[in-house]
């Protein structure tokens, strides 16, 4: 799609782009409900049956759990350069997320009331790791490390192994990240096993990690019984770039998201129409040599856009309407534009900061809100694995100061027992 912000039909065309649904139109809700109920009722038996059905192997033969020795062997077998890369990524992710740990609060106010909050990690967390096309060790690191930094005592990972085949990179990443349990199950049935627990698998408190429509729907339905990170949709990137960029660089950045899935979206805002044309030409050239060209080409053709704006500043309110998962500011002064941006999952500042570096070794989390959810949601963090407990302490003097107001409010609300519980301590 080519759009010009100065065209008379721009607003209608851009509104259609913002509102377009890119999720796979697959009504899985009722089927997932059935699976969840079956796993809750029959536990391991239901999980095993669906593993045969969907993954093509018998857990009785292949084994339910992958032991730590197998994960350690997968790590030890890595090419040294690749192992160094994974360990560098893990260390940077760990350092970044360690700085997110919140501090407890404890203070006494002017009325003499002690009040504050104490943070603590959840006891256990579940991590879903996809198989097939989306089996990425980087996602293991991004989901598991914040949990361990938060202090989660038990981290259970589930991952499908189609045909019984194990992805060694995923196992190596699990070992580096400190995953405690690895189970070779996937799909909605695996999410159900984590949430409800089975004879083999103990239940968890929080479930995180990406997955297909079935996994996302299972997490959505189970929210409330367990915490979840988010219900994510197709990946997306917005790039705001001026004509001083190398069009090959920007084309590669756009394709870095387009290659994820045919429903991914890549959008370029520029104030230079000629540069936009050059980027489009570069995308076409790069697709001829890209191993993921079939996926990327479909994504670019169906969901991509180049939008020409009068000035780069004019792009920021349009970008906020998109609230993209990823935003690159490939300009000479990215800070000036960054100050104008309100809604984005993660922002990449400057010409030498491609989004892809954030997917692997930057440090901030790459699990981010999609589908305009950056308007109200944030990326995965240590806080997703922690909870806050508030506390309050009054003595005779402090309750004498604030208690009468509580009695008045309880009386106004028609809750006499509330009022009495305070009034008795006031001697009235």
LOPALUM-709700 format. One record per residue (C-alpha): residue in three letters; x, y, z. Coordinates in nm, 4 decimals, decimal comma. Example, Ala and Ser with C-alpha at 12.3 -4.5 7.8 and 13.67 -1.06 7.14 Angstrom:
2
+------+----------+----------+----------+
! code !       xx !       yy !       zz !
+------+----------+----------+----------+
!  ALA !   1,2300 !  -0,4500 !   0,7800 !
!  SER !   1,3670 !  -0,1060 !   0,7140 !
+------+----------+----------+----------+
END
This chain:
428
+------+----------+----------+----------+
! code !       xx !       yy !       zz !
+------+----------+----------+----------+
!  UNK !   0,0000 !   0,0000 !   0,0000 !
!  UNK !   0,1230 !   0,3477 !  -0,0915 !
!  UNK !  -0,0312 !   0,6398 !   0,0940 !
!  UNK !   0,0308 !   1,0141 !   0,0834 !
!  UNK !  -0,0708 !   1,2092 !   0,3917 !
!  UNK !  -0,1509 !   1,5047 !   0,1662 !
!  UNK !  -0,4052 !   1,3171 !  -0,0457 !
!  UNK !  -0,7758 !   1,3954 !   0,0047 !
!  UNK !  -0,8617 !   1,0298 !   0,0717 !
!  UNK !  -0,5724 !   0,9726 !   0,3123 !
!  UNK !  -0,7722 !   0,9734 !   0,6353 !
!  UNK !  -1,0137 !   0,7078 !   0,5152 !
!  UNK !  -0,7341 !   0,4911 !   0,3776 !
!  UNK !  -0,5206 !   0,5246 !   0,6897 !
!  UNK !  -0,8162 !   0,4532 !   0,9196 !
!  UNK !  -0,8775 !   0,1331 !   0,7245 !
!  UNK !  -0,5113 !   0,0382 !   0,7712 !
!  UNK !  -0,5325 !   0,0999 !   1,1460 !
!  UNK !  -0,8537 !  -0,0971 !   1,1881 !
!  UNK !  -0,7639 !  -0,3908 !   0,9628 !
!  UNK !  -0,7676 !  -0,7284 !   1,1384 !
!  UNK !  -0,4627 !  -0,9377 !   1,0611 !
!  UNK !  -0,5251 !  -1,2252 !   1,2995 !
!  UNK !  -0,5920 !  -1,5595 !   1,1411 !
!  UNK !  -0,9684 !  -1,5858 !   1,1058 !
!  UNK !  -0,9974 !  -1,9128 !   1,2901 !
!  UNK !  -1,2779 !  -1,9707 !   1,5367 !
!  UNK !  -1,1108 !  -2,1984 !   1,7868 !
!  UNK !  -1,2899 !  -2,0860 !   2,0999 !
!  UNK !  -1,5328 !  -2,3773 !   2,1354 !
!  UNK !  -1,2710 !  -2,6378 !   2,0443 !
!  UNK !  -1,0286 !  -2,4944 !   2,3027 !
!  UNK !  -1,3036 !  -2,4947 !   2,5657 !
!  UNK !  -1,3550 !  -2,8650 !   2,5006 !
!  UNK !  -0,9836 !  -2,9394 !   2,5301 !
!  UNK !  -0,9509 !  -2,7475 !   2,8567 !
!  UNK !  -1,2466 !  -2,9292 !   3,0096 !
!  UNK !  -1,1118 !  -3,2659 !   2,8969 !
!  UNK !  -0,7653 !  -3,2043 !   3,0451 !
!  UNK !  -0,9213 !  -3,0827 !   3,3678 !
!  UNK !  -1,1313 !  -3,3993 !   3,3893 !
!  UNK !  -0,8902 !  -3,6638 !   3,2597 !
!  UNK !  -0,5491 !  -3,5052 !   3,3126 !
!  UNK !  -0,2523 !  -3,6904 !   3,1662 !
!  UNK !  -0,4704 !  -3,9251 !   2,9624 !
!  UNK !  -0,6268 !  -3,6347 !   2,7714 !
!  UNK !  -0,2867 !  -3,4704 !   2,7186 !
!  UNK !  -0,1367 !  -3,7939 !   2,5866 !
!  UNK !  -0,4236 !  -3,8558 !   2,3456 !
!  UNK !  -0,3970 !  -3,5089 !   2,1951 !
!  UNK !  -0,0204 !  -3,5362 !   2,1683 !
!  UNK !  -0,0691 !  -3,8396 !   1,9459 !
!  UNK !  -0,3382 !  -3,6536 !   1,7506 !
!  UNK !  -0,1532 !  -3,3258 !   1,6960 !
!  UNK !   0,2178 !  -3,4041 !   1,7374 !
!  UNK !   0,2282 !  -3,7581 !   1,6044 !
!  UNK !   0,4068 !  -3,9365 !   1,8877 !
!  UNK !   0,3205 !  -4,1442 !   2,1915 !
!  UNK !   0,4430 !  -3,9929 !   2,5168 !
!  UNK !   0,4593 !  -4,3405 !   2,6699 !
!  UNK !   0,7295 !  -4,4226 !   2,4139 !
!  UNK !   0,9104 !  -4,0894 !   2,3740 !
!  UNK !   0,8817 !  -3,9831 !   2,7360 !
!  UNK !   0,6955 !  -3,6940 !   2,8951 !
!  UNK !   0,9852 !  -3,5025 !   3,0423 !
!  UNK !   1,3207 !  -3,4014 !   2,8971 !
!  UNK !   1,5780 !  -3,4249 !   3,1731 !
!  UNK !   1,8422 !  -3,1696 !   3,2647 !
!  UNK !   2,1188 !  -3,3970 !   3,1390 !
!  UNK !   1,9709 !  -3,3835 !   2,7874 !
!  UNK !   1,9466 !  -3,0044 !   2,8073 !
!  UNK !   2,3060 !  -2,9815 !   2,9291 !
!  UNK !   2,4211 !  -3,2102 !   2,6481 !
!  UNK !   2,2426 !  -2,9888 !   2,3937 !
!  UNK !   2,4240 !  -2,6867 !   2,5339 !
!  UNK !   2,7618 !  -2,8601 !   2,5349 !
!  UNK !   2,7123 !  -2,9693 !   2,1735 !
!  UNK !   2,6619 !  -2,6169 !   2,0438 !
!  UNK !   2,9134 !  -2,4606 !   1,8103 !
!  UNK !   3,1345 !  -2,2440 !   2,0359 !
!  UNK !   3,0489 !  -1,9221 !   1,8501 !
!  UNK !   2,6771 !  -1,9913 !   1,8785 !
!  UNK !   2,7109 !  -2,0795 !   2,2458 !
!  UNK !   2,8951 !  -1,7524 !   2,3061 !
!  UNK !   2,6166 !  -1,5638 !   2,1274 !
!  UNK !   2,3427 !  -1,7256 !   2,3365 !
!  UNK !   2,5337 !  -1,6678 !   2,6580 !
!  UNK !   2,5961 !  -1,3023 !   2,5658 !
!  UNK !   2,2251 !  -1,2577 !   2,4956 !
!  UNK !   2,1335 !  -1,4247 !   2,8249 !
!  UNK !   2,3697 !  -1,2056 !   3,0248 !
!  UNK !   2,2423 !  -0,8837 !   2,8660 !
!  UNK !   1,8786 !  -0,9862 !   2,9170 !
!  UNK !   1,9517 !  -1,0823 !   3,2785 !
!  UNK !   2,1266 !  -0,7523 !   3,3536 !
!  UNK !   1,8512 !  -0,5412 !   3,1977 !
!  UNK !   1,5745 !  -0,7209 !   3,3830 !
!  UNK !   1,7566 !  -0,7189 !   3,7169 !
!  UNK !   1,7227 !  -0,3403 !   3,7105 !
!  UNK !   1,3432 !  -0,3790 !   3,6892 !
!  UNK !   1,3039 !  -0,5391 !   4,0317 !
!  UNK !   1,0840 !  -0,3089 !   4,2390 !
!  UNK !   1,1674 !  -0,1893 !   4,5880 !
!  UNK !   0,9482 !  -0,2513 !   4,8906 !
!  UNK !   0,7936 !   0,0555 !   5,0538 !
!  UNK !   0,7525 !   0,1115 !   5,4275 !
!  UNK !   0,6763 !   0,4526 !   5,5796 !
!  UNK !   0,4758 !   0,6287 !   5,8484 !
!  UNK !   0,2559 !   0,9211 !   5,7503 !
!  UNK !   0,1673 !   1,2395 !   5,9364 !
!  UNK !  -0,1210 !   1,0678 !   6,1162 !
!  UNK !   0,1154 !   0,8079 !   6,2568 !
!  UNK !  -0,0149 !   0,5288 !   6,0308 !
!  UNK !   0,2424 !   0,2856 !   5,8996 !
!  UNK !   0,1759 !   0,1826 !   5,5409 !
!  UNK !   0,3607 !   0,0314 !   5,2498 !
!  UNK !   0,3936 !  -0,2577 !   5,0115 !
!  UNK !   0,6013 !  -0,5734 !   4,9855 !
!  UNK !   0,6884 !  -0,7425 !   4,6553 !
!  UNK !   0,7281 !  -1,1166 !   4,6219 !
!  UNK !   0,7651 !  -1,3576 !   4,3290 !
!  UNK !   0,5002 !  -1,6089 !   4,2325 !
!  UNK !   0,5907 !  -1,9590 !   4,3433 !
!  UNK !   0,5803 !  -2,1191 !   3,9987 !
!  UNK !   0,5523 !  -2,0171 !   3,6350 !
!  UNK !   0,4886 !  -2,1988 !   3,3107 !
!  UNK !   0,6603 !  -2,1163 !   2,9834 !
!  UNK !   0,5106 !  -2,2147 !   2,6499 !
!  UNK !   0,7657 !  -2,2557 !   2,3697 !
!  UNK !   0,6253 !  -2,3229 !   2,0207 !
!  UNK !   0,7509 !  -2,5947 !   1,7928 !
!  UNK !   0,7792 !  -2,5858 !   1,4159 !
!  UNK !   0,8168 !  -2,2480 !   1,2423 !
!  UNK !   0,8319 !  -2,0457 !   1,5652 !
!  UNK !   1,0793 !  -2,2546 !   1,7666 !
!  UNK !   1,3146 !  -1,9779 !   1,8745 !
!  UNK !   1,5755 !  -2,0106 !   2,1505 !
!  UNK !   1,5695 !  -1,6312 !   2,1896 !
!  UNK !   1,2084 !  -1,6545 !   2,3092 !
!  UNK !   1,3127 !  -1,9055 !   2,5743 !
!  UNK !   1,5656 !  -1,6559 !   2,7086 !
!  UNK !   1,3237 !  -1,3627 !   2,6943 !
!  UNK !   1,0506 !  -1,5478 !   2,8833 !
!  UNK !   1,2518 !  -1,7562 !   3,1275 !
!  UNK !   1,5174 !  -1,5120 !   3,2444 !
!  UNK !   1,2779 !  -1,2455 !   3,3823 !
!  UNK !   1,1038 !  -1,5198 !   3,5812 !
!  UNK !   1,4310 !  -1,6341 !   3,7337 !
!  UNK !   1,5404 !  -1,2749 !   3,8012 !
!  UNK !   1,2086 !  -1,2202 !   3,9805 !
!  UNK !   1,2905 !  -1,5166 !   4,2052 !
!  UNK !   1,0395 !  -1,7716 !   4,0765 !
!  UNK !   1,1246 !  -2,0995 !   4,2443 !
!  UNK !   0,9881 !  -2,3379 !   3,9814 !
!  UNK !   0,9832 !  -2,2690 !   3,6075 !
!  UNK !   0,8181 !  -2,5394 !   3,3954 !
!  UNK !   0,8557 !  -2,5257 !   3,0181 !
!  UNK !   0,6255 !  -2,7032 !   2,7723 !
!  UNK !   0,7200 !  -2,7427 !   2,4088 !
!  UNK !   0,5716 !  -2,9638 !   2,1379 !
!  UNK !   0,8069 !  -3,2069 !   1,9668 !
!  UNK !   0,6354 !  -3,3014 !   1,6379 !
!  UNK !   0,7191 !  -3,6597 !   1,5542 !
!  UNK !   0,9085 !  -3,6774 !   1,8815 !
!  UNK !   1,1921 !  -3,4609 !   1,7437 !
!  UNK !   1,3541 !  -3,2265 !   1,9952 !
!  UNK !   1,4893 !  -2,8825 !   1,9016 !
!  UNK !   1,8402 !  -2,8789 !   2,0555 !
!  UNK !   1,8714 !  -2,4970 !   2,0459 !
!  UNK !   1,5581 !  -2,4626 !   2,2555 !
!  UNK !   1,6950 !  -2,7118 !   2,5084 !
!  UNK !   2,0304 !  -2,5315 !   2,5204 !
!  UNK !   1,8556 !  -2,1997 !   2,5845 !
!  UNK !   1,6465 !  -2,3606 !   2,8581 !
!  UNK !   1,9633 !  -2,4802 !   3,0297 !
!  UNK !   2,1269 !  -2,1369 !   3,0121 !
!  UNK !   1,8124 !  -1,9649 !   3,1399 !
!  UNK !   1,7737 !  -2,1995 !   3,4355 !
!  UNK !   1,4482 !  -2,3727 !   3,3416 !
!  UNK !   1,3648 !  -2,6352 !   3,6026 !
!  UNK !   1,1348 !  -2,8694 !   3,4077 !
!  UNK !   1,0926 !  -2,9339 !   3,0338 !
!  UNK !   0,7857 !  -3,1240 !   2,9133 !
!  UNK !   0,7455 !  -3,2405 !   2,5524 !
!  UNK !   0,3807 !  -3,1367 !   2,5146 !
!  UNK !   0,2185 !  -2,8496 !   2,3279 !
!  UNK !  -0,1057 !  -2,6893 !   2,2174 !
!  UNK !  -0,4055 !  -2,5913 !   2,4269 !
!  UNK !  -0,3698 !  -2,9200 !   2,6163 !
!  UNK !  -0,0259 !  -2,8175 !   2,7432 !
!  UNK !  -0,1573 !  -2,4803 !   2,8619 !
!  UNK !  -0,4409 !  -2,6623 !   3,0388 !
!  UNK !  -0,1951 !  -2,9010 !   3,2063 !
!  UNK !   0,0037 !  -2,6058 !   3,3403 !
!  UNK !  -0,3056 !  -2,4283 !   3,4657 !
!  UNK !  -0,4968 !  -2,7184 !   3,6213 !
!  UNK !  -0,2134 !  -2,9560 !   3,6944 !
!  UNK !  -0,2138 !  -3,3284 !   3,6234 !
!  UNK !  -0,0759 !  -3,6331 !   3,8032 !
!  UNK !   0,2612 !  -3,5663 !   3,6396 !
!  UNK !   0,2680 !  -3,1878 !   3,6067 !
!  UNK !   0,2104 !  -2,9604 !   3,9070 !
!  UNK !   0,0041 !  -2,6477 !   3,8369 !
!  UNK !   0,1658 !  -2,3064 !   3,7992 !
!  UNK !   0,0622 !  -1,9535 !   3,8950 !
!  UNK !   0,1536 !  -1,7684 !   3,5746 !
!  UNK !   0,1773 !  -1,8832 !   3,2116 !
!  UNK !   0,3805 !  -1,6892 !   2,9552 !
!  UNK !   0,5102 !  -1,7450 !   2,6063 !
!  UNK !   0,3949 !  -1,7172 !   2,2448 !
!  UNK !   0,1866 !  -1,9682 !   2,0540 !
!  UNK !  -0,0647 !  -2,0206 !   1,7769 !
!  UNK !  -0,4343 !  -1,9272 !   1,7877 !
!  UNK !  -0,5157 !  -2,2341 !   1,9991 !
!  UNK !  -0,2517 !  -2,1528 !   2,2584 !
!  UNK !  -0,3511 !  -1,7861 !   2,2710 !
!  UNK !  -0,7182 !  -1,8767 !   2,3165 !
!  UNK !  -0,6323 !  -2,1262 !   2,5902 !
!  UNK !  -0,4400 !  -1,8594 !   2,7795 !
!  UNK !  -0,7260 !  -1,6135 !   2,7342 !
!  UNK !  -0,9831 !  -1,8592 !   2,8710 !
!  UNK !  -0,7639 !  -1,9588 !   3,1647 !
!  UNK !  -0,6828 !  -1,6041 !   3,2725 !
!  UNK !  -0,8123 !  -1,5665 !   3,6248 !
!  UNK !  -0,7227 !  -1,9186 !   3,7238 !
!  UNK !  -0,3638 !  -1,8285 !   3,6341 !
!  UNK !  -0,1944 !  -1,5059 !   3,5380 !
!  UNK !  -0,0817 !  -1,4644 !   3,1778 !
!  UNK !   0,1571 !  -1,2313 !   3,0023 !
!  UNK !  -0,0677 !  -1,1209 !   2,7141 !
!  UNK !  -0,2692 !  -1,2471 !   2,4207 !
!  UNK !  -0,0419 !  -1,1601 !   2,1307 !
!  UNK !  -0,1190 !  -1,1370 !   1,7609 !
!  UNK !   0,0887 !  -1,1074 !   1,4440 !
!  UNK !   0,4194 !  -0,9225 !   1,4645 !
!  UNK !   0,4528 !  -0,5650 !   1,3385 !
!  UNK !   0,7093 !  -0,2938 !   1,2795 !
!  UNK !   0,6860 !   0,0770 !   1,1976 !
!  UNK !   0,9927 !   0,2589 !   1,0696 !
!  UNK !   1,0153 !   0,6386 !   1,0569 !
!  UNK !   1,3069 !   0,7208 !   0,8268 !
!  UNK !   1,4419 !   1,0179 !   0,6357 !
!  UNK !   1,6120 !   1,0169 !   0,2977 !
!  UNK !   1,9612 !   1,0071 !   0,4461 !
!  UNK !   1,9254 !   0,6368 !   0,5271 !
!  UNK !   2,0538 !   0,3546 !   0,3120 !
!  UNK !   1,7360 !   0,2123 !   0,1530 !
!  UNK !   1,8859 !  -0,1384 !   0,1730 !
!  UNK !   1,9074 !  -0,1081 !   0,5514 !
!  UNK !   1,5474 !   0,0025 !   0,5878 !
!  UNK !   1,4219 !  -0,2629 !   0,3459 !
!  UNK !   1,5970 !  -0,5291 !   0,5539 !
!  UNK !   1,4374 !  -0,3890 !   0,8699 !
!  UNK !   1,0896 !  -0,4091 !   0,7164 !
!  UNK !   1,1495 !  -0,7647 !   0,5985 !
!  UNK !   1,2802 !  -0,8675 !   0,9410 !
!  UNK !   0,9200 !  -0,8660 !   1,0631 !
!  UNK !   0,7529 !  -0,9641 !   0,7364 !
!  UNK !   0,9372 !  -1,2975 !   0,7411 !
!  UNK !   0,7730 !  -1,3987 !   1,0711 !
!  UNK !   0,4314 !  -1,4748 !   0,9291 !
!  UNK !   0,2091 !  -1,3886 !   0,6307 !
!  UNK !  -0,0050 !  -1,1813 !   0,8680 !
!  UNK !   0,2856 !  -0,9708 !   0,9980 !
!  UNK !   0,2916 !  -0,6022 !   0,9111 !
!  UNK !   0,5719 !  -0,3654 !   0,8085 !
!  UNK !   0,5102 !   0,0082 !   0,7618 !
!  UNK !   0,7466 !   0,2863 !   0,6547 !
!  UNK !   0,6826 !   0,6552 !   0,7203 !
!  UNK !   0,9090 !   0,8932 !   0,5316 !
!  UNK !   0,9103 !   1,2574 !   0,4268 !
!  UNK !   1,0918 !   1,1712 !   0,1031 !
!  UNK !   0,8791 !   1,0037 !  -0,1655 !
!  UNK !   1,1868 !   0,9162 !  -0,3707 !
!  UNK !   1,3403 !   0,7409 !  -0,0719 !
!  UNK !   1,0169 !   0,5462 !  -0,0247 !
!  UNK !   1,0412 !   0,4277 !  -0,3851 !
!  UNK !   1,4035 !   0,3258 !  -0,3298 !
!  UNK !   1,3066 !   0,1229 !  -0,0235 !
!  UNK !   1,0284 !  -0,0506 !  -0,2160 !
!  UNK !   1,2773 !  -0,1424 !  -0,4900 !
!  UNK !   1,5221 !  -0,2712 !  -0,2271 !
!  UNK !   1,2522 !  -0,4885 !  -0,0718 !
!  UNK !   1,1821 !  -0,6418 !  -0,4128 !
!  UNK !   1,5541 !  -0,7134 !  -0,4674 !
!  UNK !   1,6081 !  -0,8621 !  -0,1239 !
!  UNK !   1,3086 !  -1,0916 !  -0,1574 !
!  UNK !   1,4819 !  -1,2675 !  -0,4475 !
!  UNK !   1,7557 !  -1,3967 !  -0,2150 !
!  UNK !   1,5638 !  -1,4384 !   0,1104 !
!  UNK !   1,5117 !  -1,7959 !   0,2300 !
!  UNK !   1,1840 !  -1,6864 !   0,3908 !
!  UNK !   1,0711 !  -1,5022 !   0,0779 !
!  UNK !   0,7384 !  -1,6826 !   0,0406 !
!  UNK !   0,6231 !  -1,5706 !   0,3835 !
!  UNK !   0,7792 !  -1,2249 !   0,3677 !
!  UNK !   0,6457 !  -1,1477 !   0,0211 !
!  UNK !   0,2911 !  -1,2344 !   0,1221 !
!  UNK !   0,3182 !  -1,0237 !   0,4359 !
!  UNK !   0,4593 !  -0,7263 !   0,2442 !
!  UNK !   0,2040 !  -0,7504 !  -0,0366 !
!  UNK !  -0,0973 !  -0,7958 !   0,1900 !
!  UNK !  -0,0118 !  -0,5835 !   0,4926 !
!  UNK !   0,2872 !  -0,3616 !   0,4125 !
!  UNK !   0,2648 !   0,0136 !   0,3564 !
!  UNK !   0,4801 !   0,3101 !   0,2598 !
!  UNK !   0,3361 !   0,6393 !   0,3814 !
!  UNK !   0,4714 !   0,9779 !   0,2733 !
!  UNK !   0,4248 !   1,2566 !   0,5260 !
!  UNK !   0,5018 !   1,6319 !   0,4972 !
!  UNK !   0,7484 !   1,6172 !   0,7892 !
!  UNK !   0,8741 !   1,3346 !   1,0079 !
!  UNK !   0,7014 !   1,4948 !   1,3069 !
!  UNK !   0,3728 !   1,4443 !   1,1218 !
!  UNK !   0,4354 !   1,0688 !   1,1397 !
!  UNK !   0,4268 !   1,0480 !   1,5203 !
!  UNK !   0,0521 !   1,0999 !   1,5772 !
!  UNK !  -0,0164 !   0,8525 !   1,2968 !
!  UNK !   0,2219 !   0,6067 !   1,4593 !
!  UNK !   0,0413 !   0,6495 !   1,7911 !
!  UNK !  -0,2814 !   0,5456 !   1,6224 !
!  UNK !  -0,1103 !   0,2255 !   1,5108 !
!  UNK !   0,0491 !   0,1730 !   1,8555 !
!  UNK !   0,3016 !  -0,0656 !   1,6985 !
!  UNK !   0,4827 !  -0,3522 !   1,8624 !
!  UNK !   0,8169 !  -0,2206 !   1,7309 !
!  UNK !   0,9076 !   0,1336 !   1,6256 !
!  UNK !   1,2352 !   0,2318 !   1,4628 !
!  UNK !   1,3341 !   0,6000 !   1,4511 !
!  UNK !   1,5990 !   0,5964 !   1,1776 !
!  UNK !   1,6713 !   0,9694 !   1,1806 !
!  UNK !   1,9535 !   1,2045 !   1,2739 !
!  UNK !   1,7828 !   1,3197 !   1,5957 !
!  UNK !   1,5759 !   1,0262 !   1,7225 !
!  UNK !   1,5326 !   1,1752 !   2,0696 !
!  UNK !   1,3223 !   1,4611 !   1,9319 !
!  UNK !   1,0792 !   1,2195 !   1,7689 !
!  UNK !   1,0888 !   0,9802 !   2,0637 !
!  UNK !   0,9619 !   1,2598 !   2,2883 !
!  UNK !   0,6536 !   1,2851 !   2,0661 !
!  UNK !   0,5736 !   0,9121 !   2,0707 !
!  UNK !   0,3219 !   0,7878 !   2,3249 !
!  UNK !   0,2191 !   0,4385 !   2,2132 !
!  UNK !   0,4757 !   0,1753 !   2,1132 !
!  UNK !   0,5838 !  -0,1570 !   2,2585 !
!  UNK !   0,9557 !  -0,0903 !   2,2138 !
!  UNK !   1,1419 !   0,1907 !   2,0379 !
!  UNK !   1,4770 !   0,1635 !   1,8572 !
!  UNK !   1,6674 !   0,4906 !   1,8396 !
!  UNK !   1,8924 !   0,5905 !   1,5513 !
!  UNK !   2,0119 !   0,4530 !   1,2206 !
!  UNK !   2,2356 !   0,1875 !   1,3787 !
!  UNK !   1,9671 !   0,0299 !   1,5997 !
!  UNK !   1,7674 !  -0,2195 !   1,3929 !
!  UNK !   1,4772 !  -0,3898 !   1,5658 !
!  UNK !   1,6439 !  -0,7263 !   1,5115 !
!  UNK !   1,9200 !  -0,6448 !   1,7617 !
!  UNK !   1,6466 !  -0,6137 !   2,0222 !
!  UNK !   1,5151 !  -0,9566 !   1,9329 !
!  UNK !   1,8382 !  -1,1141 !   2,0476 !
!  UNK !   2,1049 !  -0,9257 !   2,2377 !
!  UNK !   1,9829 !  -0,5736 !   2,3179 !
!  UNK !   1,8559 !  -0,6548 !   2,6664 !
!  UNK !   1,4949 !  -0,5238 !   2,6758 !
!  UNK !   1,2318 !  -0,7908 !   2,6323 !
!  UNK !   1,1094 !  -0,8824 !   2,2863 !
!  UNK !   0,7736 !  -1,0119 !   2,4122 !
!  UNK !   0,5657 !  -0,7054 !   2,3306 !
!  UNK !   0,2018 !  -0,6023 !   2,2861 !
!  UNK !   0,0683 !  -0,6287 !   1,9305 !
!  UNK !  -0,2542 !  -0,5351 !   1,7545 !
!  UNK !  -0,2599 !  -0,1782 !   1,8954 !
!  UNK !  -0,2421 !  -0,3126 !   2,2523 !
!  UNK !   0,0582 !  -0,0879 !   2,3210 !
!  UNK !  -0,2070 !   0,1763 !   2,3923 !
!  UNK !  -0,2627 !   0,0085 !   2,7297 !
!  UNK !  -0,0100 !  -0,2736 !   2,7703 !
!  UNK !   0,3652 !  -0,3143 !   2,8127 !
!  UNK !   0,6236 !  -0,5729 !   2,7202 !
!  UNK !   0,7039 !  -0,8711 !   2,9399 !
!  UNK !   0,9004 !  -0,7776 !   3,2502 !
!  UNK !   1,0046 !  -0,9005 !   3,5913 !
!  UNK !   0,6782 !  -0,7559 !   3,7258 !
!  UNK !   0,4798 !  -1,0195 !   3,5343 !
!  UNK !   0,6262 !  -1,2760 !   3,7747 !
!  UNK !   0,5799 !  -1,0746 !   4,0932 !
!  UNK !   0,2906 !  -0,9532 !   4,3023 !
!  UNK !   0,2530 !  -0,6680 !   4,5475 !
!  UNK !   0,1090 !  -0,7080 !   4,8961 !
!  UNK !   0,0109 !  -0,3848 !   5,0673 !
!  UNK !   0,0199 !  -0,3475 !   5,4463 !
!  UNK !  -0,1156 !  -0,1072 !   5,7056 !
!  UNK !  -0,0553 !  -0,0620 !   6,0785 !
!  UNK !  -0,2384 !   0,1721 !   6,3189 !
!  UNK !  -0,1800 !   0,2288 !   6,6863 !
!  UNK !  -0,4315 !   0,3802 !   6,9283 !
!  UNK !  -0,3279 !   0,7341 !   6,8443 !
!  UNK !  -0,3345 !   0,6968 !   6,4656 !
!  UNK !  -0,6681 !   0,5150 !   6,4488 !
!  UNK !  -0,8113 !   0,7892 !   6,6669 !
!  UNK !  -0,7130 !   1,0367 !   6,3938 !
!  UNK !  -0,8431 !   0,8550 !   6,0861 !
!  UNK !  -1,1016 !   0,6178 !   6,2369 !
!  UNK !  -1,3940 !   0,8638 !   6,2683 !
!  UNK !  -1,3829 !   0,9247 !   5,8916 !
!  UNK !  -1,4002 !   0,5502 !   5,8312 !
!  UNK !  -1,7047 !   0,5235 !   6,0597 !
!  UNK !  -1,8743 !   0,8095 !   5,8744 !
!  UNK !  -1,8140 !   0,6476 !   5,5361 !
!  UNK !  -1,9301 !   0,3046 !   5,6542 !
!  UNK !  -2,2509 !   0,4599 !   5,7916 !
!  UNK !  -2,3110 !   0,6430 !   5,4635 !
!  UNK !  -2,2698 !   0,3170 !   5,2724 !
!  UNK !  -2,5136 !   0,1314 !   5,4969 !
!  UNK !  -2,2562 !  -0,1123 !   5,6329 !
!  UNK !  -2,2935 !  -0,0954 !   6,0115 !
!  UNK !  -2,0613 !  -0,3870 !   6,0911 !
!  UNK !  -1,7825 !  -0,2054 !   5,9089 !
!  UNK !  -1,8436 !   0,1040 !   6,1165 !
!  UNK !  -1,8708 !  -0,0895 !   6,4433 !
!  UNK !  -1,5371 !  -0,2674 !   6,3899 !
!  UNK !  -1,3685 !   0,0720 !   6,3813 !
!  UNK !  -1,5881 !   0,2491 !   6,6376 !
!  UNK !  -1,5197 !  -0,0137 !   6,9031 !
!  UNK !  -1,1503 !   0,0673 !   6,8824 !
!  UNK !  -1,2323 !   0,4329 !   6,9228 !
!  UNK !  -1,4171 !   0,3609 !   7,2443 !
!  UNK !  -1,7494 !   0,4653 !   7,0962 !
+------+----------+----------+----------+
END
